[in-house]
Amino acid sequence: QWIFLNGEFVRKEDAKISVYDHGFLYGDGIFEGIRVYNGNIFRMKEHMDRLYESGRSILLNMPYSQKELTELVIKTVEKNGLRDAYIRLVVSRGPGDLGLDPYKCPNANVVIIVEPLAIFPKQLYETGIDIVTVPTRRNRPDVLSPKVKSLNYLNNILVKIEAHLANVSEALMLNDQGYVAEGSADNVFIYKKGKLLTPPGYIGALEGITRNAIIDIAKELGYDVAEEPFTRHDVYTAEEVFLTGTAAEVIAVVKVDGRVIGDGVPGEHTSHLLKQFRKKVIEEGEK
Ligand code: PLP
């Protein structure tokens, strides 16, 4: 396995950065998680746009142009010889001193990791998952925009811990007003009475690339799709609930806070959208 580290390809065991890196000291940096399907990088431009927008938003000087970094990601995938893979692209503020000052970190660290896919157990897609809602809230969009995919994942980690404490694998976070925002690393959709809803970005959800692909697919299929705020009540009484993300793709949720969703098995719309999503990722690569 070859890791891209600041302009060089190094072996995994040699891929090391300074303990003074502000990504390590303060979570100061940004990242992307991207999928390679059948040798093609899915929605590469969207991921790179989001990364560069995140960088601009937090005033992180990117050491490569978007075009250069895009090419480096492609090169890293090729170097690892993988046709189905998960890419982790990380840009941290880089090493500085122990103070917070990002102006003392002139050299960002750029890391590209490409790994074989650790696909979620097939069984989870057949049975659906059981989730809970947790006390940890999504940060307010005016404090740190959820559009910034930053290395500050402490609230997401707390969500994961709270899920584990409740003996489930995933959980939903609400925003400060109590509207449903998203999972620890996935977006959420509900289907009810012919309408497919997902929270808008301003509620405090990351505008996931998978989420956006599902919105596109659902529209093409003629669904009535909207980005609208909703509450836990709407989730509990939905006919179908599912989560979307680069790693999970589309996964059905069959129980939320002990309330059984629909018939307690993955619903027809969720299954249909997953099938269409898997078709689309291959089709887009063939274009
Ligand atoms: N929400 C959060 C907080 C995430 O970290 C992620 C993905 O990493 C998502 C949603 C899903 O986004 P995407 O579909 O771009 O992977």
Boltz pocket constraint, residues with backbone or C-beta under 6 A from the ligand:
constraints:
  - pocket:
      binder: B
      contacts: [[A, 33], [A, 156], [A, 182], [A, 183], [A, 184], [A, 185], [A, 186], [A, 187], [A, 205], [A, 206], [A, 207], [A, 208], [A, 209], [A, 210], [A, 211], [A, 244], [A, 245], [A, 246], [A, 247]]
      max_distance: 6.0
